[in-house]
Amino acid sequence: MEQHQGTHKTFWFIVIGAAFWGINPLFRLLLLDTMTSLQIVFIEHIILALIAVPLLWKFRSDLKKLSWRDVGALLFISWGGSAIATILFTQGLTYASTHGTGQINSVLLLQKLQPLFAIVLAYFFLKESFPKHFGIYVPIAVVGTYLLTFGFSVPIGGVSDILQLGSLYAIGAAAIWGGSTVLGRMLLKKCRHETVTALRFLLALPLLGVLITIAPEAWNTPASAIALTFIAVNLLASALLPGLISMLLYYRGLQSIKASVATIAELSFPMTGLLVSWITLQETITLPQLLGFALIWFVLYRISKQQDASSPLPPAKKEDKRQKKWQPQHES
């Protein structure tokens, strides 16, 4: 029974970790007045690297377990999930913004395919079986996310809004983010969640360094010491809350939860974004958004109850000093 409760708790680790991503705009909106997006992400990763290095040193024994295939997976989630997917999505919005509102909505809509990519990839790469009634819960969650974003309106005017370059960028970003969830789950079969979190931040830093070097006007400097202090505090909070703490919680949950289930738990992210807009920006919450909010919470609750009654996945193996003498005899 304790195992079942543990699985129930780890599901909510993912929900809470993803919910932290929804508060990121609070820091981004303040920082974008004086800094570029790439500059913000780069400095955040420098801060995170200062924490990740000692964390990785503590769990350095995990590095011996990694194969070249695992290194490829790490590069995918760090370069792809942290950098390339974000750039693709931003490029999609930038392209669509010059071609009309319908095309912007198309980009936002196609990005919602991320859970479907994760579910399909988890089925083929991890051989995951789906929980009971999963085929019902996924469409409900997708409808809830749609309502959160677009309400009862039809966001696109026709096929021409979908068949555009911005849509390809959005689909690429969704596929990479979905794949990152699946490959993260694969890595957690060998490594601790602290190790995967640290490597994700550290490996992304060189790529971000190259991008900020070659990008035009990627670096702005604050005009005063007061502005610099304000920016430093915001960067630190942004790196720690939606950055470090959220990813530690997320990978801690993913360690014992199927990737196909985790991608549904990630839908707490747009719900948090809605609450942040309501509380801080005084944006009105509409009836369709409330309905979408309720549908997603219903799905999260039902799936969490299923996790409470199912057998949890085995977490990553950890060394036991008391078993050190005989443990290698049982390893393949």
N, C-alpha and C positions, 0 to 999 in steps of 0.2 A: 504493500500500500504506500510505503514511503517513496518507492520509485515512481509510482503514478503521480503523487503530489509533486515530486521533483520535475516531472515532465510538464505538469500544469504550470509550475512556476517559470520554467525556462521559456515557455511560449510567451509569457508576459514580459520576459526580459527583452524579446525581440520587439514586442509592441511598444514598450517604453523607450527602447533604444531608437527605434524608427521615429517615435513621436518627437524626440529631441531634434531630429532634422527639420521639423516644422517650425522651430523657433529661430532657425538660421537667418531668415529674412530680417529679423529684428536687428541683427548685427550688420548684415549686408547693406541694408538701406542707409544706415548711419555711416558706414565706411566708404560706400561708393561715391559720396560727395567729394572725397579727397583722394581716393585710390582706385586703381583699375581692378577688375575681377581677378585677373591673373596674378596681380601683385598680392591681393588679399590671400588667395589660395596658397601661393608660394610661401609667404611669411607664416601662415598658419602651419604649414608642413615643417618649417624650420623649428617652430615652437614644439610641435609634436615629436620631431626627431630627438629633441633634447630629453624627452620623456621616454621615447621608444628605445633609445640605445641602452640605458641601464636595465630596462624591462627585458630586452632581448638578451642581454648578458646573463641575467638571472636564469632565463629559461633556454640557454644556449644548447643544452643537450637535445632540444627538439630539432635543431638544424641538422643533426646527424641522420635523422630519419627521412630527410627530404631527398627525393629523386629529381632527375632533370625534368621529368614530367610535372612534378610539384612546383619546381622553380618557374616553369612556364605558366602554371596556374596562378602563381603569386604575381607574376608580371601582368597577367591578364586583369586580375582584380585591382592591382595598384595603378598600373598605367591606364587600363581600360576603364575601370569603375571610378577611379578618383579623378582622372584627367580627360581622357579621350571622349568618353560618353558625355561628360559635361560640356566639352567643346562642341561636340556634334549637336547636342540639343540647343545650345546657345546659337550656333550657326543656323540651325533650322528656324529658330524664332527670328533671327536677324534677316534671313532671306524672306521669310513669310511676311514680315512687317512691311516690306516694300511692295507687296503684291496683294494686299487687302486683308480685311479682318477674317474672312472665311478661311484663308490659308493659315493664319495664325491659329485659329481654332482647330484646324486639321492637324497641325503639329502637336498641339496639346492633347488632342484625342488619340492620336497614334502612339504617343508616349505611354498611354494607359495600357498598351499591349505588354508592358514589362512582366506582369504576373503570368501571362499566358506563355511567354518565352521561357520563363523560369520553370513552369510546370512541365512543359514539353521536354526541355533539356534535362530536368531531373528524372523524367521517366526513361529517357534513352541513355543518359550517362551514369546515373546513380541507381537505375533499376528500381525506382521508388514506386511502391503501390500507393494508391490514393486512399485517404480516409473515407469512412462511410459518408454518403451523401455529398461528397466533395464536388461532384458534377452539378449539384444544385447550388451549393454555397458560392462557388466561383462566379457564376453569372449574376447572383444577387450582389456580390461584392463589386463586380464590374459596373452594374447599374448604379450602385450607391456612389461609386467614384465619379461616374458620369454626371449624376445629379449634383454632386458637390462642385463640379467644374462648370457645367453648362445649364443646370436646371432643367426645365421642361422644353427648352428651345432646341432647335436643330442647328448645330454649330457651323455647318458647311452648306454652301449654296449648290454644289453639284460635284460631279466627278472631277472636274478641272481643279477644284480646291485640293483634292486628295493626290492627284497625279502631278506632283510638283516636287522640285528638288528639296524643299524644306521638309516634306514628308519622309523622304529617304533618310535625311539626317535624324529625324525623330525615331524612325524604325530602327536605325542603327544604334542609337542611344539606348532604346528600350531593350534591344537584344543583348547589348553589352552589360547593362545593369542586371538583366535577368540571368545571364551567364555568370556574372560575378557572385550571385547568390549560390548558384549550383557549385561552382568551383570552390567557393569558401567552405561549403559543407564538406566537400571532398577533402580539403586540406585539414579540416578539424578532426578527421578520423585519425590523423597522425600527430597533430600538434595541439598545444593548448591554445585557448582563445586569446591569451595575452600575446603569444608568439605571432599569430596570424595578424592581429591588430598592429603590432609593432612593425612587422615586415611590410604591411600594406602602406603605412605612412613613410617608412624609410625608402622603399623602392620607388615610390612616386616622386620623391624629391629630385633626383637627377633629371628626370624627364621635364618636370616643371622648371628646373633651372635652365634647361636648353630652350624651352618655349619662351621664357621671360627674356632670355638673351636675344632671341631672334625676332621677337614681336615688336612692332613699332609702337612707341609711346606706351609701353607697358609699365613704366615706373614713374610715379608722381611723388613729390616730397612735400610734407605738410609745411605750412608757412610759419607756424609759431610753436613755441614749446608747449603751450596749453593744448593746442590741437594734437601735437605729438603724443602727449600724455593720454588724452582722450582716446586716440586711435590705439595706443598700446593696450589700454584696459579692455577695449572692445575686441581687439584681436586675441588677447589672452582668453577672454570669456568665450569667444567663438571657437577657438581651438579646443578648449577643454570640454564645453558642454555639447554642442552638436558634432564636435570632432571626436575627442578621445573617449569620453564617458559613453557617448552613444554607441560607438563602435565596439567598445569592450562589452557593453550589455548585449549588443546585437550578436556578436560572435559567441558570447557565453550561451545565449539561447540557441543559436544555430548549431552548437556543439551536440545538442540532444534532440533537435527537432528536424524533421524532414524539410528539404529545401522548398518543396512544393507547398508545404504548410507555412513556412517562414515568409514566402512572398505574399501571402494573404495577410499575415501579421504586419507586414510593412505598410499596409494601407492606413495605419494609424498616423502616418506622415501627413497626408493631405487633410486629415481631420484636425490635426494640431495647427496646420497652416490656416485653416478656416477660423479656429478659435483665436489665433494670434491676430488675424485681420480684424476680427470683431472687437477684441479687447483693446488693441493698441492703435488701430487705424480707424476705429469707429465705423467700420463697414457693416451694413445691414445684412443680417442672415435671412435668407428667403425660405419660404416653405419647402421648395424642392431641396435646398441644401440641408434643412433639418431632416427631411425624409432620407436623403443620402447618408447623412450622419448616422441615423438610426439603423439603416440597413447594414452599414459596415460594422457597427457595434454588435448587431445581432449575429453577423457571421463570425466576428472575433470571439464572441461569447460561446457560440455553439461549437466552434472548432476547438477552443480551449477546453471545453467540457469533454470533447472526444479525446484530447490528449490526456486528460485526467483518467480516462478509462482504458487507455491503450498501453501497450508495452513501449517504453522509451527506447530510443536508439542508444547504442553504447557510446559514451563520450570518448574523447581521445585518451589514449593510454598514458598514464603517468607512472613515473618510476616509484617503486616502493623499496626503500633501503632494506627493509627486513626480508624482502624476497629477492634481493640482488643476486644471491648465489645460485638460486635455482631458476630464476626467470628466463635466462637465455636459452635454457634447454627446451622451452616451450615455444620459442619464437621461430618462425620459418625463415 
